Amino acid sequence: MPKFLLIFALLALCACEKKGSANKYDALALVYAELRVAMQEYGETTNGRAVRFQILEKHGFSADSFEIKTEELRKEPEKWLVFQNTVINILDAIAKPDTIVKKDTIAK
């Protein structure tokens, strides 16, 4: 699995903890966000599908079980909105420069 996805996951989790926005959708939202980044990075290629499969597997999902979970949320607009806001917060946290680890803060 590409190293950027591991870094992405760690940064996203830290960002969520800092914001104190923990909710029951955080874990699923992290997977969803990772899948979105992988889709943007690799597109609909064989390698892209393999990376997305690895992401799902890493988090204990099959493609079917992940789809079932997200479909359950889509059926309830209030829950879907909370979920999507969580995904957006994760992606925003990654995009903001203040979430990037600066060289001088890395322990030697």
N, C-alpha and C positions, 0 to 999 in steps of 0.2 A: 504494500500500500504506500502511496506517495507520502513523504514526510510532511508536506504542507498540510495534509488533512489532520495529522496528529497535532501539529502546532495549532491549527485552526480550532480543534476540539478543546485543547487546553485553554486557549485564549478566550474562547466562548464561555466556557465554564467559569473562568475567573471573572469575566465581565458580568455574568449573571449574578454571581455571589456578591460582587461589589455593589450592584444595584439593589440587592436585597429583593429581587423579583422572583424568588423561588415559587414555583407553582407546580401543580401536578403534571403539567404539560412540558416542563423543561427538558426531560430526557428525550421525549419523542420529538420535540422541536429541534433539539440538537441534531438528531439523526436527519430530520427533514432539511435543516440548514446545510449539513454536510453533503447531502445528496444534491442540493441545489448548486453548491460550489463545484462539486464533481461534474455535474451536467454542464456547467459553464466552461469548466476547464477542458473537458474531454469531448463534450457533445455526445451525439448518439452513435458512437463508434464501438467496436468490439472491446477495445481497451476501456472505454468509458463505462460500458455495461459491467465489465469485470470489476472495476473500481467501486461502482455503486453496489454490486453484490457483496464485495468485501466490507463496505461500510455497514450494510444491513446485518451481515453475519457477525461483525464485531460487536454490534449492539443487541444481538440475540433475536434478530428478525429474519424471516424469509420475505420474499417479495410479496407473497400473499398475506402474511400476517401483518405486514406494515400497511398494506393497502386496506385491510379490514379495519385497523386502528384509525387510519386517517378518514376513512369513509364514515365511521361512527361519529367522529367529530364534525364532519361536514353536514351531517343530518341535524345537528344542533347549532344554529347560527351563533349563539352567544359563546359556546365553547370554541367554535371554529375561530371566532374573532380573537379570543384570548390566546389561542394556539398560534394564530398567524402573527399577532403582536409579539409573542415570545420569539418566534422565528426572526421577525424583523429586528428585534432588539439584539439577538445573537449576531445577525449579519452586520448590523450597524456597529456593534462593539468591535467587530473584527476590522471594519473599514476605518475606524477612528484612529488617528495617529497616537493618541495617548494610551492605547491598549498595546502598542508595540513595545516589546522589551528593548530597551536601549543598551548598546554595547557596554557602557560604563556601569550598568547595574548588574551585569552578569558576574556571578561569583567565579573567582579564579582558582 
